[in-house]
Structures are given as C-alpha cells and as structure tokens.
Amino acid sequence: VQLVESGGGLVQAGGSLRLSCAASGIIFSISNMRWYRQAPGKQRELVASITSGGSITYVDSVRGRFTISRDNAKNTVYLQMNSLKCEETAVYYCNAQGYDYSSYDYWGQGTQVTVSS
C-alpha cells in the first residue's frame, strides 16, 4: 500500500496550493480519505475528509478556503488550499481508512507546506 502526497511547497500568505495524494494497493473507491496536518510542536489535526460516498467535512478554520475532492478513476484525493495563512505551515498527511475483509488505516509520508508572510 502506498499513499504518495505531492504539491506542497513554499507560498506567500494569501496564496494557494493544491495537494494531491495518489493511492495504490487499496480499493480507493471504497476508502474514506482524509487530510491531516501537523505543525511543529503541535498535535496532528484533521483538516478535511471525504467519504467513499462523497460526504465532506472540514475543520472550522479552513471551511470556505479549502476544498477536498477525489477522483476514483485516478485513485487520487486532492486538497485545494486558498487564502493560506502563516499559521497553516505544517506537514500535510493523507490518510485512507476503510474495510476490505478487515479494517485498514494507512498514512502517506507527508508533504511540507510553508506559508511565508
């Protein structure tokens, strides 16, 4: 199983980035996908989630600025991040959870997002 994030980088405050997470080794279409982030010295935080059925939730702090989406044909989940803030500098992680004969919970390696002032 692999979850490979990409799209992180350095951006100025107010800018945008689009993160991607390409999954392999799982049945992506039945997986619930999540984006988390972890800033230095802080706990990992759930940012956005999208279920296999397409239901979406966001943490309050990003609602209206971030958009999570999925492309089951490409086994990829995205996180479009607009109007980024300096305090959103963090490593962003992709997570896949689901059930296929047994439950599973997989993580990507993370991608660094740095928002400068």
C-alpha positions as semicolon CSV with decimal commas, in nm:
position;residue;x (nm);y (nm);z (nm)
1;V;0,000;0,000;0,000
2;Q;0,126;0,346;-0,087
3;L;-0,016;0,691;-0,034
4;V;0,204;0,946;-0,205
5;E;0,143;1,312;-0,138
6;S;0,264;1,589;-0,364
7;G;0,206;1,955;-0,425
8;G;0,349;2,104;-0,110
9;G;0,593;2,389;-0,115
10;L;0,656;2,747;-0,018
11;V;0,383;3,003;-0,076
12;Q;0,317;3,355;0,044
13;A;0,031;3,428;0,277
14;G;-0,288;3,461;0,077
15;G;-0,163;3,225;-0,188
16;S;-0,286;2,885;-0,299
17;L;-0,159;2,532;-0,325
18;R;-0,315;2,211;-0,444
19;L;-0,212;1,892;-0,271
20;S;-0,255;1,552;-0,429
21;C;-0,245;1,206;-0,276
22;A;-0,214;0,912;-0,510
23;A;-0,313;0,578;-0,361
24;S;-0,215;0,230;-0,465
25;G;-0,269;-0,110;-0,312
26;I;-0,614;-0,030;-0,179
27;I;-0,960;-0,023;-0,331
28;F;-0,967;0,353;-0,346
29;S;-1,334;0,387;-0,431
30;I;-1,444;0,231;-0,103
31;S;-1,192;0,419;0,108
32;N;-1,266;0,718;0,326
33;M;-0,993;0,973;0,263
34;R;-0,867;1,240;0,496
35;W;-0,613;1,519;0,503
36;Y;-0,438;1,594;0,830
37;R;-0,170;1,845;0,916
38;Q;0,086;1,873;1,190
39;A;0,262;2,195;1,271
40;P;0,587;2,195;1,468
41;G;0,521;2,129;1,834
42;K;0,152;2,067;1,779
43;Q;-0,072;1,765;1,757
44;R;-0,182;1,627;1,426
45;E;-0,509;1,789;1,320
46;L;-0,782;1,660;1,090
47;V;-0,829;1,921;0,816
48;A;-1,078;1,767;0,576
49;S;-1,237;1,436;0,494
50;I;-1,431;1,283;0,209
51;T;-1,609;0,952;0,241
52;S;-1,639;0,685;-0,022
53;G;-1,987;0,819;-0,086
54;G;-1,864;1,174;-0,128
55;S;-1,969;1,325;0,205
56;I;-1,731;1,605;0,301
57;T;-1,635;1,766;0,629
58;Y;-1,388;2,041;0,717
59;V;-1,235;2,175;1,032
60;D;-1,393;2,514;1,100
61;S;-1,072;2,706;1,043
62;V;-1,047;2,606;0,675
63;R;-1,410;2,597;0,572
64;G;-1,466;2,824;0,276
65;R;-1,098;2,830;0,183
66;F;-1,005;2,465;0,137
67;T;-1,173;2,214;-0,092
68;I;-1,128;1,839;-0,073
69;S;-1,215;1,625;-0,373
70;R;-1,148;1,282;-0,509
71;D;-1,107;1,119;-0,848
72;N;-1,176;0,749;-0,814
73;A;-1,062;0,686;-1,170
74;K;-0,718;0,819;-1,078
75;N;-0,714;0,681;-0,721
76;T;-0,632;1,032;-0,607
77;V;-0,761;1,272;-0,345
78;Y;-0,693;1,644;-0,363
79;L;-0,685;1,935;-0,125
80;Q;-0,716;2,277;-0,285
81;M;-0,598;2,536;-0,035
82;N;-0,671;2,903;-0,095
83;S;-0,602;3,215;0,110
84;L;-0,335;3,035;0,304
85;K;-0,224;3,173;0,638
86;C;0,119;3,162;0,800
87;E;-0,016;2,954;1,087
88;E;-0,108;2,683;0,838
89;T;0,255;2,599;0,787
90;A;0,270;2,227;0,857
91;V;0,334;1,885;0,718
92;Y;0,017;1,769;0,546
93;Y;-0,064;1,399;0,554
94;C;-0,302;1,187;0,353
95;N;-0,492;0,910;0,530
96;A;-0,702;0,625;0,397
97;Q;-0,943;0,427;0,610
98;G;-1,184;0,156;0,515
99;Y;-1,283;-0,204;0,535
100;D;-1,193;-0,479;0,289
101;Y;-1,227;-0,812;0,474
102;S;-1,054;-0,627;0,756
103;S;-1,026;-0,266;0,856
104;Y;-0,734;-0,060;0,735
105;D;-0,579;0,274;0,819
106;Y;-0,288;0,392;0,606
107;W;-0,082;0,711;0,603
108;G;0,129;0,887;0,348
109;Q;0,474;1,025;0,421
110;G;0,354;1,383;0,429
111;T;0,428;1,692;0,226
112;Q;0,559;2,017;0,370
113;V;0,356;2,333;0,325
114;T;0,527;2,654;0,428
115;V;0,336;2,981;0,423
116;S;0,552;3,289;0,449
117;S;0,448;3,640;0,547
